[in-house]
Amino acid sequence: MPVVSPEKAERRKRMVNLEMLRQHIEDSGITMSHIARRLDISRATIYNKLNGSSEFTANEIYAISRILHLSNKERDLIFFS
């Protein structure tokens, strides 16, 4: 996996509201392992995405929205703000 510069990681963090996403995950009681399995990715990969080291794909955004029962407004606030 290529190394992401700190500047690029920070830019990604601003594009995706990672704090809001983390809060929704915590509030849901769903484990990171469960989310990773549902996305067919490793736990390390989900943590990298939550730290801004890599981006969420459109399919992952859709799946996370369904797993966490996000409304369209919540999804947009988290991923497209």
N, C-alpha and C positions, 0 to 999 in steps of 0.2 A: 504494500500500500504506500503511495507516495506521501511524503511529508508535506503537511500544509503549513504555510507560513503563519505566524501569529496574527498578522494583519488580515489575512484571508479568513482565518478562523473567527476573528472578531467581527468581520463583515457578515459572515454567515449567522452569527449569534444575533446580530441586529435584524437580519431578514426574517428569521424564525424566532418567535417569542418562546425561547427554550424554557424560561422560568415558568411561564404559564403552562406549557406542555408538561413539565415536571410536576407541577401542582395538580393537574388533571390526572396524571398517572397515580400520584400519591393518594389523591382523594378517591380514586376508583378502587384501590386495594388490589389491583392487578399487578402481578410481579413483572419485573423486567424480563425474567426468563420466559414467562408466558407470552409477553408481547413479542420477544425475539422469535420464539417458536412460530407464532402466528404469521410473522413477517418472513419466516424462513431465512433468518440471519442469526449470527452468533450474538451472545450477550455483549461481547467486546464491541461488535459493530454498532449495536444500539447505543452503548455508552459513548462511542466515538461521535455518533450523530447528535446525542444530547449534549456533548461538549463542543459542538461546532466544528469538529475535525472533518466531518464529511456531511454531505447533504442528504436529505430525504428525497426519495424518488416519488413520482406522482402516485404509483401503486402503493407505496408505503404510507403516504399521506392518507390515501383513501382507506387503507386497512386500519390505520391507527384511529381514524375518525369513527370507523365502525366499532372497533374494539372498545374505545372509550365512550361511545355513544355521544359524540360531539355533534352539536347542531352545526349547520352550515356557517352561521355567524361565528361560533367558537372556532371552527376549523380555519376560517379566514383570518381571524384575529391571531391565531397561533402561527399559521404557516405563510400567510400572505400579507403581513403587516408592514 
